[in-house]
Amino acid sequence: MLAGGYTISAKINDFLKVSYCHVHPDYMPSTGSSFKKGSLITKVGPKNVYGIHNNPYKDSNGNPTNGAMTGCHLHLTLKENDKAVDPLKYLKKQ
């Protein structure tokens, strides 16, 4: 497991890619899945996840976490031509 915990990465088009990190392990789409605009892709994951062999991430009580995190949240990364960009540039158009 990497710092982003459970992560979904997708190619939107030839120049735009998106990654959702710290998502719920029960809502991981299969590799190669496609989605229609407006469809549910995943849900925000729990802080603690169990059953991951050699998970290096732990909270202050020693419980395993969903990557490097202190609480539930979604880490959204949008890349245009492999360079990180502000996702609001695209979300505001919706």
ZAMIZA-234976 format. One record per residue: residue number from 0; chain; z, x, y of N, C-alpha, C in turn. Coordinates in Angstrom, 3 decimals. Layout:
<sites>
<NUM, 'A', <Z, X, Y>, <Z, X, Y>, <Z, X, Y>>;
...
</sites>
This chain:
<sites>
<0, 'A', <0.000, 0.851, -1.178>, <0.000, 0.000, 0.000>, <0.000, 0.892, 1.236>>;
<1, 'A', <-0.822, 0.525, 2.203>, <-0.897, 1.264, 3.458>, <-0.033, 0.578, 4.513>>;
<2, 'A', <0.047, 1.166, 5.701>, <0.897, 0.649, 6.776>, <0.564, -0.785, 7.159>>;
<3, 'A', <-0.693, -1.205, 6.961>, <-1.105, -2.568, 7.295>, <-0.716, -3.597, 6.252>>;
<4, 'A', <-0.071, -3.157, 5.177>, <0.312, -4.101, 4.130>, <-0.910, -4.753, 3.511>>;
<5, 'A', <-0.758, -6.001, 3.111>, <-1.903, -6.738, 2.571>, <-2.909, -6.929, 3.702>>;
<6, 'A', <-4.134, -6.469, 3.487>, <-5.154, -6.458, 4.538>, <-6.457, -7.071, 4.054>>;
<7, 'A', <-7.074, -7.845, 4.929>, <-8.411, -8.389, 4.685>, <-9.338, -7.771, 5.720>>;
<8, 'A', <-10.419, -7.168, 5.271>, <-11.431, -6.608, 6.165>, <-12.749, -7.309, 5.883>>;
<9, 'A', <-13.471, -7.623, 6.952>, <-14.728, -8.352, 6.788>, <-15.765, -7.883, 7.797>>;
<10, 'A', <-17.002, -7.931, 7.364>, <-18.137, -7.624, 8.234>, <-18.638, -8.955, 8.795>>;
<11, 'A', <-18.629, -9.081, 10.112>, <-19.086, -10.312, 10.751>, <-20.601, -10.289, 10.920>>;
<12, 'A', <-21.109, -9.152, 11.350>, <-22.557, -8.950, 11.470>, <-22.824, -7.445, 11.400>>;
<13, 'A', <-24.008, -7.006, 11.754>, <-24.360, -5.589, 11.610>, <-23.553, -4.656, 12.500>>;
<14, 'A', <-22.927, -5.165, 13.555>, <-22.184, -4.281, 14.454>, <-20.718, -4.665, 14.633>>;
<15, 'A', <-20.271, -5.765, 14.055>, <-18.919, -6.254, 14.277>, <-18.151, -6.388, 12.964>>;
<16, 'A', <-16.938, -5.784, 12.927>, <-16.066, -5.856, 11.751>, <-14.672, -6.275, 12.202>>;
<17, 'A', <-13.962, -6.991, 11.339>, <-12.622, -7.460, 11.651>, <-11.675, -7.111, 10.506>>;
<18, 'A', <-10.425, -6.822, 10.855>, <-9.377, -6.597, 9.855>, <-8.154, -7.414, 10.242>>;
<19, 'A', <-7.582, -8.090, 9.255>, <-6.343, -8.838, 9.417>, <-5.305, -8.141, 8.539>>;
<20, 'A', <-4.242, -7.638, 9.141>, <-3.217, -6.896, 8.390>, <-1.913, -7.688, 8.323>>;
<21, 'A', <-1.113, -7.406, 7.304>, <0.177, -8.049, 7.033>, <-0.019, -9.518, 6.666>>;
<22, 'A', <-1.069, -9.812, 5.907>, <-1.336, -11.198, 5.521>, <-0.568, -11.557, 4.245>>;
<23, 'A', <-0.560, -12.829, 3.935>, <0.183, -13.328, 2.774>, <-0.532, -12.928, 1.482>>;
<24, 'A', <0.190, -12.332, 0.533>, <-0.448, -11.903, -0.720>, <-1.018, -13.052, -1.549>>;
<25, 'A', <-0.517, -14.274, -1.342>, <-1.042, -15.426, -2.084>, <-2.314, -15.999, -1.460>>;
<26, 'A', <-2.715, -15.467, -0.312>, <-3.913, -15.953, 0.388>, <-4.898, -14.816, 0.614>>;
<27, 'A', <-5.171, -14.069, -0.432>, <-6.134, -12.969, -0.369>, <-7.452, -13.451, -0.972>>;
<28, 'A', <-8.520, -13.522, -0.168>, <-9.810, -13.952, -0.721>, <-10.376, -12.908, -1.675>>;
<29, 'A', <-11.232, -13.335, -2.549>, <-11.892, -12.414, -3.480>, <-12.874, -11.535, -2.719>>;
<30, 'A', <-13.075, -10.328, -3.212>, <-14.068, -9.436, -2.627>, <-15.425, -10.122, -2.634>>;
<31, 'A', <-16.116, -10.050, -1.509>, <-17.433, -10.665, -1.400>, <-17.417, -12.113, -0.939>>;
<32, 'A', <-16.226, -12.663, -0.690>, <-16.137, -14.048, -0.215>, <-16.815, -14.184, 1.143>>;
<33, 'A', <-17.332, -15.371, 1.405>, <-17.886, -15.652, 2.731>, <-17.198, -16.898, 3.272>>;
<34, 'A', <-17.180, -17.021, 4.591>, <-16.460, -18.106, 5.240>, <-17.313, -18.742, 6.317>>;
<35, 'A', <-17.121, -20.037, 6.494>, <-17.786, -20.749, 7.575>, <-16.898, -20.699, 8.812>>;
<36, 'A', <-17.509, -20.777, 9.970>, <-16.777, -20.778, 11.226>, <-15.718, -21.877, 11.200>>;
<37, 'A', <-14.487, -21.508, 11.557>, <-13.394, -22.464, 11.610>, <-12.617, -22.642, 10.322>>;
<38, 'A', <-13.033, -21.977, 9.251>, <-12.330, -22.141, 7.969>, <-11.087, -21.251, 7.910>>;
<39, 'A', <-10.111, -21.674, 7.113>, <-8.894, -20.896, 6.903>, <-9.229, -19.695, 6.031>>;
<40, 'A', <-8.905, -18.508, 6.519>, <-9.165, -17.286, 5.761>, <-7.900, -16.835, 5.043>>;
<41, 'A', <-6.771, -16.865, 5.742>, <-5.509, -16.396, 5.176>, <-4.362, -16.991, 5.976>>;
<42, 'A', <-3.162, -16.564, 5.659>, <-1.963, -16.925, 6.411>, <-1.180, -15.652, 6.687>>;
<43, 'A', <-0.349, -15.699, 7.721>, <0.508, -14.556, 8.027>, <1.447, -14.346, 6.852>>;
<44, 'A', <1.607, -13.100, 6.467>, <2.415, -12.788, 5.301>, <3.900, -12.740, 5.575>>;
<45, 'A', <4.676, -12.698, 4.515>, <6.121, -12.579, 4.649>, <6.501, -11.147, 4.999>>;
<46, 'A', <7.683, -10.992, 5.571>, <8.177, -9.644, 5.864>, <8.377, -8.869, 4.567>>;
<47, 'A', <8.999, -9.488, 3.597>, <9.319, -8.797, 2.349>, <8.368, -9.202, 1.237>>;
<48, 'A', <7.896, -8.210, 0.502>, <7.046, -8.429, -0.670>, <7.622, -7.618, -1.824>>;
<49, 'A', <7.560, -8.180, -2.989>, <8.139, -7.531, -4.160>, <7.069, -7.326, -5.224>>;
<50, 'A', <7.311, -6.395, -6.123>, <6.401, -6.164, -7.235>, <5.271, -5.202, -6.928>>;
<51, 'A', <5.344, -4.486, -5.810>, <4.326, -3.495, -5.460>, <4.864, -2.127, -5.866>>;
<52, 'A', <4.263, -1.538, -6.881>, <4.708, -0.247, -7.393>, <4.560, 0.835, -6.322>>;
<53, 'A', <5.585, 1.622, -6.113>, <5.606, 2.747, -5.162>, <5.386, 2.326, -3.711>>;
<54, 'A', <5.801, 1.120, -3.338>, <5.706, 0.691, -1.941>, <6.666, 1.545, -1.113>>;
<55, 'A', <6.156, 2.363, -0.176>, <7.029, 3.250, 0.594>, <7.734, 2.555, 1.758>>;
<56, 'A', <7.385, 1.304, 2.060>, <7.919, 0.635, 3.242>, <9.106, -0.247, 2.888>>;
<57, 'A', <10.222, -0.038, 3.618>, <11.465, -0.766, 3.364>, <12.071, -1.200, 4.695>>;
<58, 'A', <12.806, -2.325, 4.674>, <13.523, -2.739, 5.869>, <14.885, -2.051, 5.906>>;
<59, 'A', <15.694, -2.384, 6.898>, <16.988, -1.715, 7.069>, <17.950, -1.972, 5.917>>;
<60, 'A', <17.690, -2.996, 5.108>, <18.519, -3.287, 3.933>, <17.962, -2.681, 2.657>>;
<61, 'A', <16.830, -1.962, 2.773>, <16.222, -1.340, 1.605>, <15.263, -2.235, 0.845>>;
<62, 'A', <14.986, -3.431, 1.370>, <14.048, -4.350, 0.718>, <12.611, -3.969, 1.067>>;
<63, 'A', <11.681, -4.104, 0.117>, <10.292, -3.711, 0.370>, <9.608, -4.648, 1.369>>;
<64, 'A', <8.846, -4.060, 2.300>, <8.159, -4.860, 3.313>, <6.647, -4.849, 3.111>>;
<65, 'A', <5.974, -5.736, 3.818>, <4.524, -5.916, 3.767>, <3.876, -4.894, 4.706>>;
<66, 'A', <3.987, -3.633, 4.351>, <3.489, -2.550, 5.205>, <4.557, -2.131, 6.198>>;
<67, 'A', <4.143, -1.405, 7.238>, <5.078, -0.922, 8.258>, <5.325, -2.048, 9.261>>;
<68, 'A', <6.352, -2.844, 9.024>, <6.634, -3.984, 9.898>, <8.116, -4.286, 9.902>>;
<69, 'A', <8.573, -4.942, 10.974>, <9.969, -5.355, 11.064>, <10.105, -6.870, 11.069>>;
<70, 'A', <8.988, -7.575, 11.118>, <8.993, -9.030, 11.103>, <7.592, -9.562, 10.871>>;
<71, 'A', <7.496, -10.842, 10.617>, <6.199, -11.467, 10.331>, <5.314, -11.463, 11.571>>;
<72, 'A', <4.101, -11.022, 11.401>, <3.109, -11.039, 12.472>, <1.739, -10.756, 11.873>>;
<73, 'A', <0.709, -11.014, 12.639>, <-0.652, -10.693, 12.230>, <-1.141, -9.541, 13.087>>;
<74, 'A', <-1.639, -8.512, 12.461>, <-2.247, -7.379, 13.168>, <-3.755, -7.584, 13.060>>;
<75, 'A', <-4.392, -7.834, 14.187>, <-5.826, -8.101, 14.237>, <-6.544, -6.905, 14.848>>;
<76, 'A', <-7.518, -6.377, 14.138>, <-8.347, -5.289, 14.659>, <-9.796, -5.735, 14.622>>;
<77, 'A', <-10.465, -5.596, 15.743>, <-11.881, -5.923, 15.837>, <-12.621, -4.659, 16.254>>;
<78, 'A', <-13.648, -4.306, 15.501>, <-14.428, -3.105, 15.803>, <-15.883, -3.469, 16.054>>;
<79, 'A', <-16.391, -2.952, 17.166>, <-17.789, -3.120, 17.538>, <-18.434, -1.748, 17.410>>;
<80, 'A', <-19.421, -1.631, 16.528>, <-20.051, -0.328, 16.244>, <-18.994, 0.725, 15.909>>;
<81, 'A', <-18.035, 0.337, 15.065>, <-16.949, 1.192, 14.564>, <-15.978, 1.670, 15.639>>;
<82, 'A', <-15.964, 1.034, 16.804>, <-15.016, 1.362, 17.868>, <-14.152, 0.132, 18.141>>;
<83, 'A', <-12.823, 0.321, 18.146>, <-11.911, -0.797, 18.387>, <-12.164, -1.397, 19.770>>;
<84, 'A', <-12.212, -2.732, 19.815>, <-12.421, -3.450, 21.074>, <-11.374, -4.550, 21.203>>;
<85, 'A', <-11.218, -5.075, 22.410>, <-10.288, -6.165, 22.672>, <-10.823, -7.442, 22.019>>;
<86, 'A', <-10.095, -8.017, 21.051>, <-10.587, -9.225, 20.383>, <-10.732, -10.416, 21.326>>;
<87, 'A', <-9.986, -10.416, 22.433>, <-10.089, -11.533, 23.370>, <-11.479, -11.632, 23.981>>;
<88, 'A', <-12.187, -10.526, 24.006>, <-13.569, -10.522, 24.495>, <-14.410, -11.527, 23.703>>;
<89, 'A', <-14.098, -11.677, 22.434>, <-14.842, -12.588, 21.566>, <-14.144, -13.932, 21.400>>;
<90, 'A', <-12.824, -13.934, 21.353>, <-12.094, -15.181, 21.130>, <-12.212, -16.138, 22.310>>;
<91, 'A', <-12.313, -15.628, 23.515>, <-12.423, -16.483, 24.697>, <-13.709, -17.297, 24.693>>;
<92, 'A', <-14.717, -16.836, 24.001>, <-16.000, -17.539, 23.955>, <-15.921, -18.806, 23.120>>;
<93, 'A', <-14.893, -18.936, 22.321>, <-14.779, -20.078, 21.408>, <-14.316, -21.276, 22.141>>;
</sites>
